[in-house]
Amino acid sequence: MIGIFIVLRAMLQFSPDSDFDVAGYNIHHLFTGLLLIVAGGIPLALFPGRSLRTDAASVAFGAGLGMALDEWVYLIATDGSNASYLLPVSLRGGLAMVSLATLYVVVLYMVSRNRR
């Protein structure tokens, strides 16, 4: 989640006009992230335990979550343009959301560790 956030921010800082367009529609990485969250989250919910497949599902889920959280504040607080993605509100919003999600993971990990 953190890694994909850093990679996305770096890539789009250097090439802000990189758009993913399908049939004339601009597909923000929020939507790609949601697809990865679904692709990774459903197997994690249905198949308990650790395996290569659930590890891959975890990676997909984390990458999708990083993509979605990066754009959440940006799409709410700006006009959604490429120039707006580079504004401080977009970066701060992405940092805040990824930080909150990371804190949530840490808290849940600590709670699960204490139960063992």
FENPEHU-V224861 format. One record per backbone hydrogen bond with DSSP energy under -0.5 kcal/mol. NH is the residue of the N-H (numbers start at 1). CO is the residue of the C=O. Records with the same first field share a line. If there is no record, write none. Layout:
NH->CO  CO
//
This chain:
5->1
6->2
7->3
8->4
9->5
10->6
11->7
12->8
13->9
14->10
15->11
18->15
19->17
21->19
22->25
25->22
27->20  25
28->26
31->28
32->28
33->29
34->30
35->31
36->32
37->33
38->34
39->35
40->36
41->37
42->38
44->40
45->41
46->42
47->43
48->46
55->51
56->52
57->53
58->54
59->55
60->56
61->57
62->58
63->59
64->60
65->61
66->62
67->63
68->64
69->65
70->66
71->67
72->68
73->69
75->71
76->72
77->73
78->74
85->81
86->82  83
87->84
90->87
91->87
92->88
93->89
94->90
95->91
96->92
97->93
98->94
99->95
100->96
101->97
102->98
103->99
104->100
105->101
106->102
107->103
108->104
109->105
110->106
111->107
112->108
113->109
114->110
115->111
116->112  113
//
